Amino acid sequence: RRAAYDRISSMLTNLLGLPHVSVLPQASPSWFGTPVVCPNYDTKRALVTHLESAGVQTRNYFAGNILAHSGYAHLGRADDYPNAQQVLKRLFFLGAAPFYQEAHFAHIEATLASFKTP
């Protein structure tokens, strides 16, 4: 999973100029997915659509601002937490599966390389 994260994260930086996610020096995460931080919501939607249409599965950031979920509305307003709202709008995940082979990486790389920023 770490190798898949490193490889996909490098593709995102080299091909699209997207940032790596920082990890604390004492941490050693076993990534279930590679976080993709887009500059804005339009880019996120376009990139997700592009990847999914090529058969590269993505996952939306699943937590974000919990106040955006109706069951927690009684605790406050989601808009009172603009940073959490930005995470929801700009972040998604690409898998970092331990079974990825060279063909998987090549397909992801080719798909990312053919993406045109909106």
C-alpha angles and dihedrals in degrees: 000000000000091000091049090049092049093048097046093042090053090050091052091051097041098042103032105018092239118154128254115242111250119241124198112250093242093050126093105183124193098217119220087187142002111252113230114202111196124196092239145352095267092056091047093052093045093048094046090049091048094049095044092048088056093050096258106134121222134187127212118235100273104206114026111136106002090196088071088070112089093228090066099041090108089067096062146293120305090215090063086073105058096171092056089048090053091053090055091049099045110031135077136149137245115201121264096196118176091224096061112130129195091273091058092051092045091053093048091047094049091048092050091046091055094052116115115204111236 
